[in-house]
Amino acid sequence: MDIKKIKEDLLKKRQEILDSLANNNSEELNEKSGVEDAADIVTSELSRETVYKLSQVDRETLFLIDIALKKIENGTYGVCEECGVPIGEKRLEAIPWVRLCIDCSQNEETIKSFSNRNDDISYYNIIPTTTFDEEEENKKLPE
């Protein structure tokens, strides 16, 4: 594995993200001002929301890149943070800021999906099975 090339790739990606974030921020500042109709406002808000979400992903990637660069400096780059085994070379080449081996990554995704599913299910548990009107109606029915 060519650590020097990986470090160059990480630094290049880091700079691309920083440039992208800088461009998004300057575009927001340069937006037109004045009278806008409702459609313009909705479009503008959707655009800002999209940029914000992209920026969140970029910020997370930037954070992971910085961690990967520190790991290169201290000699721990390419080792899974969860189980300690070496991360596959092809995986590191594809996503140089990756923190987990493929097995641990899949386990993490499985746990997240069950966690999200349980969150969704818990919302259903707070919904009453019958409404007040149905209970009153049932009391009126002859047995």
MODELLER restraints for C-alpha pairs under 7 A, 6 or more apart:
rsr = mdl.restraints
at = mdl.atoms
rsr.add(forms.Gaussian(group=physical.xy_distance, feature=features.Distance(at['CA:1:A'], at['CA:89:A']), mean=6.64, stdev=0.5))
rsr.add(forms.Gaussian(group=physical.xy_distance, feature=features.Distance(at['CA:6:A'], at['CA:96:A']), mean=6.60, stdev=0.5))
rsr.add(forms.Gaussian(group=physical.xy_distance, feature=features.Distance(at['CA:7:A'], at['CA:69:A']), mean=6.78, stdev=0.5))
rsr.add(forms.Gaussian(group=physical.xy_distance, feature=features.Distance(at['CA:10:A'], at['CA:65:A']), mean=6.23, stdev=0.5))
rsr.add(forms.Gaussian(group=physical.xy_distance, feature=features.Distance(at['CA:10:A'], at['CA:96:A']), mean=6.78, stdev=0.5))
rsr.add(forms.Gaussian(group=physical.xy_distance, feature=features.Distance(at['CA:14:A'], at['CA:62:A']), mean=6.03, stdev=0.5))
rsr.add(forms.Gaussian(group=physical.xy_distance, feature=features.Distance(at['CA:14:A'], at['CA:65:A']), mean=6.79, stdev=0.5))
rsr.add(forms.Gaussian(group=physical.xy_distance, feature=features.Distance(at['CA:17:A'], at['CA:58:A']), mean=6.20, stdev=0.5))
rsr.add(forms.Gaussian(group=physical.xy_distance, feature=features.Distance(at['CA:21:A'], at['CA:55:A']), mean=6.59, stdev=0.5))
rsr.add(forms.Gaussian(group=physical.xy_distance, feature=features.Distance(at['CA:64:A'], at['CA:97:A']), mean=5.63, stdev=0.5))
rsr.add(forms.Gaussian(group=physical.xy_distance, feature=features.Distance(at['CA:65:A'], at['CA:97:A']), mean=5.10, stdev=0.5))
rsr.add(forms.Gaussian(group=physical.xy_distance, feature=features.Distance(at['CA:68:A'], at['CA:77:A']), mean=6.40, stdev=0.5))
rsr.add(forms.Gaussian(group=physical.xy_distance, feature=features.Distance(at['CA:68:A'], at['CA:97:A']), mean=5.37, stdev=0.5))
rsr.add(forms.Gaussian(group=physical.xy_distance, feature=features.Distance(at['CA:71:A'], at['CA:77:A']), mean=4.58, stdev=0.5))
rsr.add(forms.Gaussian(group=physical.xy_distance, feature=features.Distance(at['CA:78:A'], at['CA:86:A']), mean=5.73, stdev=0.5))
rsr.add(forms.Gaussian(group=physical.xy_distance, feature=features.Distance(at['CA:78:A'], at['CA:87:A']), mean=5.25, stdev=0.5))
rsr.add(forms.Gaussian(group=physical.xy_distance, feature=features.Distance(at['CA:79:A'], at['CA:85:A']), mean=5.67, stdev=0.5))
rsr.add(forms.Gaussian(group=physical.xy_distance, feature=features.Distance(at['CA:79:A'], at['CA:86:A']), mean=4.45, stdev=0.5))
rsr.add(forms.Gaussian(group=physical.xy_distance, feature=features.Distance(at['CA:79:A'], at['CA:87:A']), mean=5.52, stdev=0.5))
rsr.add(forms.Gaussian(group=physical.xy_distance, feature=features.Distance(at['CA:80:A'], at['CA:86:A']), mean=6.02, stdev=0.5))
rsr.add(forms.Gaussian(group=physical.xy_distance, feature=features.Distance(at['CA:80:A'], at['CA:87:A']), mean=5.82, stdev=0.5))
rsr.add(forms.Gaussian(group=physical.xy_distance, feature=features.Distance(at['CA:80:A'], at['CA:99:A']), mean=5.87, stdev=0.5))
rsr.add(forms.Gaussian(group=physical.xy_distance, feature=features.Distance(at['CA:80:A'], at['CA:100:A']), mean=4.51, stdev=0.5))
rsr.add(forms.Gaussian(group=physical.xy_distance, feature=features.Distance(at['CA:80:A'], at['CA:101:A']), mean=5.34, stdev=0.5))
rsr.add(forms.Gaussian(group=physical.xy_distance, feature=features.Distance(at['CA:81:A'], at['CA:99:A']), mean=5.99, stdev=0.5))
rsr.add(forms.Gaussian(group=physical.xy_distance, feature=features.Distance(at['CA:81:A'], at['CA:100:A']), mean=5.82, stdev=0.5))
rsr.add(forms.Gaussian(group=physical.xy_distance, feature=features.Distance(at['CA:82:A'], at['CA:100:A']), mean=6.52, stdev=0.5))
rsr.add(forms.Gaussian(group=physical.xy_distance, feature=features.Distance(at['CA:82:A'], at['CA:104:A']), mean=6.66, stdev=0.5))
rsr.add(forms.Gaussian(group=physical.xy_distance, feature=features.Distance(at['CA:87:A'], at['CA:100:A']), mean=6.88, stdev=0.5))
rsr.add(forms.Gaussian(group=physical.xy_distance, feature=features.Distance(at['CA:87:A'], at['CA:101:A']), mean=4.77, stdev=0.5))
rsr.add(forms.Gaussian(group=physical.xy_distance, feature=features.Distance(at['CA:88:A'], at['CA:101:A']), mean=6.93, stdev=0.5))
rsr.add(forms.Gaussian(group=physical.xy_distance, feature=features.Distance(at['CA:92:A'], at['CA:98:A']), mean=6.58, stdev=0.5))
